[in-house]
């Protein structure tokens, strides 16, 4: 694609719904997570693991490096909200550690933290500005380490761990810290979230923030317990998250990485142990739709929050049998099945957690671990493309697609059958998605043996189709196509075109080949939603 032209386009784009040709990604963070010192010394072995990214810890005292056994006392990420004020200079060596690896595989790495733990409580009060200045200072250092260490982002665990005055529980703080109305606490939690995100945005404007125990956990917990909002265990968490969300930058990602569904929870089917495609779809629906009733910023939420999932092959924790894998909840085969179903539904990321396994079981590997890692590796290979597969159309031989330039483009190659030309392109599968009145921009460059007409079809969950065609596509050149969903196409079977694109499940984009038995080749570039179409159209 013409870089100067693309740069001009991107100045005006506001991305809402991402259909770029990127991969589904698997990240790991659990008890086997190690610190920057270990990463510096073992990054080549780590890079062989079948993940796209891993969580990394930062040791407070480098003379006591962490051992990957679940201990948290020497982890910076588990002390950010404590009463100790850290100094940036204490962690310059950690930043240098992170600059050493030359990752070929693990390119989505992140720092990990947990903010609601017993060791950090120490009288923490939402209204104590002095204490929160310490937290802001520590948070800034944490974000600087991630940014300057060339990581992709951070993982924030909001779950309450083992203490009496739980951070996000209003009833606890009202009884044990300050007796104030719920509304005042919500407002203050929102402010703290805003402050945290302002710091983050200033230092790391394109950060990815994964978070565990988020909106869907609050929604599920409230659904399960019932009662007034202020009695919920995580009653202040939505306000804190909303504060963060209100300050999110346009290049940031906000990923609810362990999506939960309340009905499944009530049946005893928990995240980390989801297996069926239906489980993941329900949790996805909870995040994308039901949680809109929880946030004060539903429009920002729809644009910025993506849904991910969590799986753990040693689920349920502390019951993992290393001698007879058939006795485990997840055998390697069953885990592969669940992983594949989760990757079908997730927007982009799936998190693998282990609650009992230490680093020594991964590096060097144990036989039983290798069986799970091999299962992950095989599934991961199937999902190098995000929801995208080759579309084999009418009278077409099998074709193929491949990623170019790190997923920014897709090359499609196919042939027509003997004495007939054929149709080839890409097929994008989605969970039922509302595309009503949406506008997209697509770049396409036909290379050879292609009829200069582009076809674009939408299918809903009932199998109904709407098709548009663009003629006079220039062969060998970049073509910019503006797609306005709902415009009456050349073939449209929706009864009310602009009103019935609320549950789209498949998109086809394809060409016809010109000659049979000759290779046809097309390169598809960016496919993105644009909010302000007039600005795009007015670009000279």
Secondary structure as GFF3:
##gff-version 3
##sequence-region A 1 540
A	DSSP	alpha_helix	3	10	.	.	.	ID=ss1
A	DSSP	beta_strand	25	28	.	.	.	ID=ss2
A	DSSP	alpha_helix	36	46	.	.	.	ID=ss3
A	DSSP	beta_strand	53	56	.	.	.	ID=ss4
A	DSSP	three_ten_helix	62	64	.	.	.	ID=ss5
A	DSSP	three_ten_helix	76	78	.	.	.	ID=ss6
A	DSSP	three_ten_helix	88	91	.	.	.	ID=ss7
A	DSSP	alpha_helix	92	100	.	.	.	ID=ss8
A	DSSP	beta_strand	110	114	.	.	.	ID=ss9
A	DSSP	alpha_helix	118	121	.	.	.	ID=ss10
A	DSSP	alpha_helix	129	148	.	.	.	ID=ss11
A	DSSP	beta_strand	153	157	.	.	.	ID=ss12
A	DSSP	alpha_helix	170	176	.	.	.	ID=ss13
A	DSSP	alpha_helix	182	203	.	.	.	ID=ss14
A	DSSP	beta_strand	208	212	.	.	.	ID=ss15
A	DSSP	alpha_helix	215	225	.	.	.	ID=ss16
A	DSSP	three_ten_helix	229	231	.	.	.	ID=ss17
A	DSSP	alpha_helix	237	246	.	.	.	ID=ss18
A	DSSP	beta_strand	253	256	.	.	.	ID=ss19
A	DSSP	alpha_helix	262	266	.	.	.	ID=ss20
A	DSSP	alpha_helix	277	288	.	.	.	ID=ss21
A	DSSP	three_ten_helix	290	293	.	.	.	ID=ss22
A	DSSP	alpha_helix	298	304	.	.	.	ID=ss23
A	DSSP	beta_strand	305	307	.	.	.	ID=ss24
A	DSSP	beta_strand	309	311	.	.	.	ID=ss25
A	DSSP	three_ten_helix	325	327	.	.	.	ID=ss26
A	DSSP	alpha_helix	332	345	.	.	.	ID=ss27
A	DSSP	beta_strand	349	352	.	.	.	ID=ss28
A	DSSP	three_ten_helix	359	361	.	.	.	ID=ss29
A	DSSP	alpha_helix	367	382	.	.	.	ID=ss30
A	DSSP	beta_strand	388	392	.	.	.	ID=ss31
A	DSSP	beta_strand	400	404	.	.	.	ID=ss32
A	DSSP	three_ten_helix	405	407	.	.	.	ID=ss33
A	DSSP	beta_strand	409	414	.	.	.	ID=ss34
A	DSSP	beta_strand	423	433	.	.	.	ID=ss35
A	DSSP	beta_strand	439	448	.	.	.	ID=ss36
A	DSSP	beta_strand	454	460	.	.	.	ID=ss37
A	DSSP	beta_strand	465	470	.	.	.	ID=ss38
A	DSSP	beta_strand	479	484	.	.	.	ID=ss39
A	DSSP	beta_strand	491	492	.	.	.	ID=ss40
A	DSSP	three_ten_helix	497	499	.	.	.	ID=ss41
A	DSSP	beta_strand	504	512	.	.	.	ID=ss42
A	DSSP	beta_strand	520	529	.	.	.	ID=ss43
A	DSSP	alpha_helix	533	537	.	.	.	ID=ss44
###
